[in-house]
Amino acid sequence: MVVFKRIHELLEIGESFVLAVIVSRSGSAPRSAGARMVVRKDATIIGTIGGGILEAQVRDLAMKIFSEGKSVLRKFSFTAEEAVRECMICGGEVEVLVHFVDVSQSSNQVLYQRIGETLRSGKRAWLITEIPSGGRESGPPAQGLVKKDGTYVGQLDRSIALALTHRTGRGRPALVSHDENLFFVEPLYDGGTVLIFGAGHISRKLAPLTRLVGFRTVVLDDRLEFANREYFETADEIIVPDSFEGVMNGLEIDEDSYLVLVTRGHAHDKTLLRQALGTKAGYIGMIGSLRKRDSVYDALHEEGFPRHEFDKVCSPIGLDIGAETPEEIAVSIVAELIRARAGNNIGGSG
């Protein structure tokens, strides 16, 4: 989501620009719906919608939009011959919304500030953009941002915005019609949050990888000598609680949260798993052998947890790739996290 960050930066320094967004794609067009490109007044660009002839044509259109302050939905088609030149398998077609973003409009400042805050938080939200009808040019499109908790900011009617998010859910960006109007609805989701409990040798290899693949990464350990910036330079946040007892009570955990239990001992993992089973986390993974896993499950079952609750847990943690070293184990865990985020079945015995 680097483009969103740059958009906010441009608005902060007082610069207007033209924004091009792919709203639909068919065939083998190079980029999917939601790809963005900023065109500045000097014709330089930020981001990409696929390069080559498409970007050249959109940039030319953007310079016209600059002078008129309008927005337009334009369809671009690639023939088989053009596709070969663009290194695509076959021809394709994209629809691109190209519109002026005026820095003098305070609503733009507020909207993109809130988008940035939402992406940094790792929480789900939806950006909704009204599409010009019938291919006509019009003024800048009305937009709105709906957060998962129902918080809303924007120029669209809030009830319409909420209705559109309920129709699209957690899916991919899509064009959606509502009351004879067309809207582009984009789930904004910066990968979710991984909470790594334990700051040992595996966590040190794991945290940079989870950050690399787009997870907001939080490391938690009750030992300051391990949970610090020297060992976790790339982590978004480091938390040093007094102990692991009750630590999840103060955390915001939902289905976009991924809990990784890799502490220094069975007792701590059991303490954390007891808490994790009471959350709505989208993923729970616990390190350890099958023997260790079963002993933890048995102990919690004796405390009253039904056996089916453990179906939520991936343990031993990580995909079975024969990992042995901390680096290999970290790779196997990240692979399992990616699979969970993609919506595949999780839980069960590693």
C-alpha positions as CSV (number, residue, x, y, z in Angstrom):
1,M,0.0,0.0,0.0
2,V,2.9,2.3,-0.7
3,V,0.9,4.3,-3.2
4,F,-1.6,5.3,-0.5
5,K,1.3,6.6,1.7
6,R,2.7,8.6,-1.2
7,I,-0.7,10.1,-1.9
8,H,-1.0,11.3,1.7
9,E,2.5,12.8,1.5
10,L,1.6,14.7,-1.7
11,L,-1.5,16.1,-0.1
12,E,0.5,17.1,3.0
13,I,2.9,19.2,0.9
14,G,0.1,20.8,-1.0
15,E,0.3,19.0,-4.3
16,S,-2.7,18.1,-6.4
17,F,-2.4,15.1,-8.8
18,V,-4.3,12.7,-11.0
19,L,-5.1,9.2,-9.8
20,A,-5.6,6.3,-12.2
21,V,-7.2,3.1,-10.7
22,I,-8.0,-0.2,-12.5
23,V,-11.6,-1.0,-11.6
24,S,-12.0,-4.1,-13.8
25,R,-9.9,-6.5,-15.8
26,S,-10.4,-9.4,-18.2
27,G,-8.0,-11.6,-20.2
28,S,-4.3,-11.3,-19.4
29,A,-4.1,-7.6,-18.6
30,P,-0.9,-7.1,-16.5
31,R,-2.5,-5.7,-13.3
32,S,-5.6,-6.5,-11.4
33,A,-8.4,-4.3,-10.1
34,G,-7.2,-1.9,-7.4
35,A,-3.8,-1.3,-9.0
36,R,-3.1,2.5,-8.8
37,M,-0.9,5.0,-10.5
38,V,-0.4,8.7,-9.5
39,V,0.4,11.1,-12.3
40,R,2.0,14.4,-11.1
41,K,1.8,17.7,-13.0
42,D,5.3,17.2,-14.4
43,A,4.1,13.8,-15.9
44,T,6.2,11.7,-13.5
45,I,4.4,8.7,-12.0
46,I,4.1,6.9,-8.7
47,G,3.0,3.3,-8.7
48,T,2.0,1.3,-11.7
49,I,-1.0,0.0,-13.5
50,G,1.0,-2.4,-15.7
51,G,3.6,-0.4,-17.6
52,G,4.0,-0.2,-21.4
53,I,1.4,1.1,-23.7
54,L,-1.4,1.2,-21.1
55,E,0.5,3.5,-18.8
56,A,1.5,5.7,-21.7
57,Q,-2.1,6.1,-22.8
58,V,-3.3,6.7,-19.3
59,R,-0.6,9.3,-18.6
60,D,-1.7,11.2,-21.7
61,L,-5.3,11.1,-20.5
62,A,-4.2,12.3,-17.1
63,M,-2.6,15.4,-18.4
64,K,-5.9,16.3,-20.0
65,I,-7.7,15.6,-16.7
66,F,-5.2,18.0,-15.0
67,S,-6.4,20.9,-17.0
68,E,-10.1,20.1,-16.7
69,G,-10.3,18.8,-13.1
70,K,-12.6,16.0,-14.3
71,S,-12.9,12.2,-13.9
72,V,-13.6,9.6,-16.5
73,L,-13.9,5.8,-16.8
74,R,-12.0,4.6,-19.9
75,K,-11.7,1.1,-21.4
76,F,-8.4,0.0,-22.8
77,S,-8.1,-3.2,-24.9
78,F,-5.0,-5.1,-26.0
79,T,-4.9,-7.1,-29.3
80,A,-3.0,-10.3,-29.5
81,E,-0.2,-8.5,-31.3
82,E,0.0,-5.8,-28.6
83,A,-0.1,-8.5,-25.9
84,V,3.0,-10.2,-27.4
85,R,4.8,-6.8,-27.3
86,E,3.7,-6.4,-23.7
87,C,4.8,-9.9,-22.7
88,M,1.3,-11.1,-22.0
89,I,0.0,-14.5,-22.9
90,C,-3.0,-13.1,-24.9
91,G,-5.1,-10.0,-25.3
92,G,-6.9,-8.4,-22.4
93,E,-9.0,-5.5,-21.4
94,V,-9.1,-3.1,-18.4
95,E,-11.3,-0.3,-17.3
96,V,-9.4,2.6,-15.6
97,L,-10.9,5.4,-13.5
98,V,-8.8,8.5,-14.0
99,H,-9.7,11.4,-11.8
100,F,-8.3,14.7,-10.4
101,V,-7.4,14.8,-6.7
102,D,-7.6,18.4,-5.5
103,V,-5.4,19.3,-2.5
104,S,-7.7,22.3,-1.8
105,Q,-10.5,20.0,-1.0
106,S,-10.2,19.2,2.7
107,S,-12.2,16.0,2.3
108,N,-9.3,14.5,0.3
109,Q,-6.9,15.3,3.1
110,V,-9.1,13.7,5.7
111,L,-9.9,10.6,3.6
112,Y,-6.4,9.7,2.8
113,Q,-5.2,10.4,6.3
114,R,-7.8,7.9,7.6
115,I,-6.8,5.4,4.9
116,G,-3.2,5.6,6.1
117,E,-4.3,5.1,9.7
118,T,-6.4,2.1,8.8
119,L,-3.6,0.4,6.9
120,R,-1.1,1.0,9.7
121,S,-3.5,-0.6,12.2
122,G,-3.9,-3.7,10.1
123,K,-7.7,-3.6,10.5
124,R,-10.1,-4.2,7.6
125,A,-11.9,-1.4,5.9
126,W,-13.5,-0.6,2.5
127,L,-12.8,2.3,0.2
128,I,-15.8,3.1,-2.0
129,T,-15.7,5.2,-5.1
130,E,-18.6,6.3,-7.2
131,I,-18.0,5.7,-10.9
132,P,-19.0,8.1,-13.7
133,S,-22.0,6.7,-15.6
134,G,-22.1,6.0,-19.3
135,G,-18.5,6.7,-19.9
136,R,-19.1,10.4,-19.5
137,E,-16.6,12.8,-18.0
138,S,-17.7,14.3,-14.7
139,G,-16.3,16.0,-11.6
140,P,-14.1,14.3,-9.1
141,P,-15.9,11.1,-7.8
142,A,-17.6,10.9,-4.4
143,Q,-15.7,8.5,-2.1
144,G,-16.1,7.1,1.3
145,L,-14.2,4.9,3.8
146,V,-16.0,2.4,6.0
147,K,-14.1,0.7,8.8
148,K,-15.0,-2.7,10.1
149,D,-16.5,-1.2,13.3
150,G,-18.9,0.9,11.2
151,T,-16.9,4.1,11.5
152,Y,-17.4,6.2,8.3
153,V,-15.8,9.2,6.6
154,G,-16.5,10.5,3.1
155,Q,-18.9,12.2,0.7
156,L,-21.1,9.2,0.0
157,D,-24.3,8.6,1.9
158,R,-23.3,6.4,4.9
159,S,-26.2,4.0,4.5
160,I,-25.3,3.3,0.9
161,A,-21.6,2.8,1.8
162,L,-22.6,0.3,4.5
163,A,-24.9,-1.6,2.2
164,L,-22.1,-1.9,-0.4
165,T,-19.6,-3.3,2.1
166,H,-22.1,-5.9,3.3
167,R,-22.5,-7.0,-0.3
168,T,-18.8,-7.4,-1.1
169,G,-17.7,-8.7,2.3
170,R,-14.0,-9.8,2.4
171,G,-13.7,-10.4,-1.3
172,R,-11.7,-8.7,-4.0
173,P,-12.2,-5.2,-5.4
174,A,-15.3,-5.1,-7.6
175,L,-17.7,-2.9,-9.4
176,V,-21.1,-3.0,-7.7
177,S,-24.3,-1.5,-8.8
178,H,-26.7,0.1,-6.4
179,D,-29.9,2.0,-7.2
180,E,-28.8,2.3,-10.8
181,N,-25.4,3.8,-9.8
182,L,-22.1,2.1,-10.1
183,F,-19.5,1.9,-7.4
184,F,-16.0,0.5,-7.1
185,V,-15.7,-1.2,-3.7
186,E,-12.2,-2.1,-2.5
187,P,-11.5,-4.1,0.7
188,L,-8.5,-2.4,2.2
189,Y,-6.6,-4.9,4.1
190,D,-2.9,-4.7,4.8
191,G,-2.3,-8.3,5.6
192,G,-3.6,-8.6,9.1
193,T,-1.6,-8.7,12.4
194,V,0.7,-11.4,13.6
195,L,1.3,-11.5,17.3
196,I,4.4,-13.5,18.1
197,F,4.4,-14.7,21.7
198,G,8.0,-15.4,22.7
199,A,11.2,-13.6,21.6
200,G,13.6,-16.5,21.2
201,H,15.7,-17.7,18.3
202,I,12.8,-18.8,16.1
203,S,11.0,-15.5,16.7
204,R,14.0,-13.5,15.6
205,K,14.0,-15.3,12.2
206,L,10.2,-15.2,12.0
207,A,9.5,-11.5,12.6
208,P,11.3,-10.1,9.6
209,L,9.6,-12.7,7.3
210,T,6.1,-11.9,8.6
211,R,6.8,-8.2,8.0
212,L,8.2,-8.9,4.6
213,V,5.0,-10.7,3.4
214,G,2.7,-7.9,4.6
215,F,1.7,-8.8,8.1
216,R,1.7,-6.1,10.8
217,T,4.1,-7.8,13.3
218,V,3.9,-7.5,17.1
219,V,6.4,-9.4,19.3
220,L,5.5,-10.1,23.0
221,D,7.8,-11.5,25.7
222,D,8.1,-10.8,29.4
223,R,11.9,-10.5,29.1
224,L,13.1,-7.1,28.1
225,E,16.6,-8.5,27.4
226,F,15.0,-10.5,24.5
227,A,12.1,-8.3,23.4
228,N,13.9,-5.2,22.2
229,R,14.8,-3.3,19.1
230,E,18.3,-4.9,19.0
231,Y,16.7,-8.3,18.2
232,F,13.5,-7.1,16.5
233,E,14.4,-4.1,14.4
234,T,11.6,-4.6,11.8
235,A,8.8,-5.3,14.2
236,D,5.9,-2.9,14.2
237,E,5.5,-3.1,17.9
238,I,7.2,-4.8,20.8
239,I,5.3,-5.4,24.0
240,V,6.9,-6.5,27.3
241,P,4.2,-7.6,29.8
242,D,4.8,-8.4,33.4
243,S,3.9,-12.0,32.6
244,F,1.9,-14.0,30.0
245,E,-1.0,-14.5,32.4
246,G,-3.9,-12.5,31.1
247,V,-1.8,-10.8,28.4
248,M,-4.4,-11.2,25.7
249,N,-7.1,-9.3,27.8
250,G,-5.5,-6.1,26.8
251,L,-5.0,-6.9,23.1
252,E,-7.4,-6.3,20.2
253,I,-7.8,-9.7,18.7
254,D,-10.2,-10.5,15.9
255,E,-10.4,-12.7,12.7
256,D,-7.6,-10.6,11.1
257,S,-5.3,-11.6,14.0
258,Y,-2.8,-14.5,13.8
259,L,-1.5,-15.8,17.1
260,V,1.9,-17.6,17.0
261,L,2.8,-19.3,20.3
262,V,6.6,-19.9,20.4
263,T,7.6,-19.3,24.0
264,R,10.4,-20.8,25.9
265,G,8.4,-23.5,27.6
266,H,5.3,-25.7,27.7
267,A,3.8,-23.9,30.7
268,H,3.9,-20.5,29.0
269,D,2.4,-22.0,25.8
270,K,-0.4,-23.6,27.8
271,T,-1.1,-20.3,29.5
272,L,-1.3,-18.6,26.2
273,L,-3.3,-21.3,24.5
274,R,-5.9,-21.1,27.3
275,Q,-6.4,-17.5,26.5
276,A,-6.2,-17.8,22.7
277,L,-9.0,-20.3,22.6
278,G,-11.3,-17.6,23.9
279,T,-10.5,-15.2,21.2
280,K,-11.8,-14.7,17.6
281,A,-8.3,-15.1,16.1
282,G,-8.2,-16.2,12.5
283,Y,-5.2,-18.4,13.2
284,I,-3.7,-20.0,16.3
285,G,-0.4,-21.9,16.0
286,M,1.6,-23.5,18.8
287,I,5.2,-24.8,18.5
288,G,6.2,-28.2,19.9
289,S,6.3,-31.9,19.2
290,L,3.2,-34.0,19.0
291,R,3.9,-35.3,22.5
292,K,4.1,-31.7,23.8
293,R,1.0,-30.7,22.0
294,D,-1.0,-33.6,23.3
295,S,0.1,-33.0,26.9
296,V,-1.0,-29.3,26.6
297,Y,-4.3,-30.4,25.1
298,D,-4.9,-33.0,27.8
299,A,-4.2,-30.5,30.6
300,L,-6.6,-27.9,29.1
301,H,-9.2,-30.6,28.6
302,E,-9.0,-31.5,32.3
303,E,-9.7,-27.8,32.9
304,G,-12.9,-28.0,31.0
305,F,-12.0,-27.3,27.4
306,P,-13.9,-29.6,25.0
307,R,-11.7,-31.6,22.6
308,H,-13.2,-29.9,19.5
309,E,-11.8,-26.6,20.6
310,F,-8.3,-27.8,19.7
311,D,-9.3,-28.2,16.1
312,K,-8.7,-24.4,15.9
313,V,-5.0,-24.9,16.6
314,C,-2.2,-25.5,14.1
315,S,0.2,-27.6,16.1
316,P,2.9,-28.5,15.6
317,I,3.1,-25.1,14.0
318,G,4.1,-24.6,10.4
319,L,3.7,-26.6,7.1
320,D,5.4,-29.9,7.1
321,I,8.5,-29.2,4.9
322,G,11.0,-31.1,7.0
323,A,12.2,-27.9,8.7
324,E,14.9,-28.2,11.3
325,T,16.8,-25.0,11.7
326,P,15.3,-21.8,13.1
327,E,15.4,-20.3,9.7
328,E,13.6,-23.3,8.1
329,I,11.0,-23.4,10.9
330,A,10.3,-19.7,10.4
331,V,9.8,-20.3,6.7
332,S,7.3,-23.1,7.4
333,I,5.4,-20.9,9.8
334,V,5.2,-18.0,7.4
335,A,3.9,-20.4,4.7
336,E,1.2,-21.6,7.0
337,L,0.3,-18.0,7.9
338,I,0.0,-17.1,4.2
339,R,-2.2,-20.1,3.6
340,A,-4.5,-19.1,6.5
341,R,-4.7,-15.5,5.3
342,A,-5.6,-16.8,1.8
343,G,-8.7,-18.4,3.3
344,N,-7.7,-22.1,3.2
345,N,-8.7,-24.4,5.9
346,I,-6.6,-24.1,9.1
347,G,-6.4,-26.0,12.3
348,G,-5.7,-29.6,13.0
349,S,-2.4,-31.3,13.5
350,G,0.1,-29.0,11.8
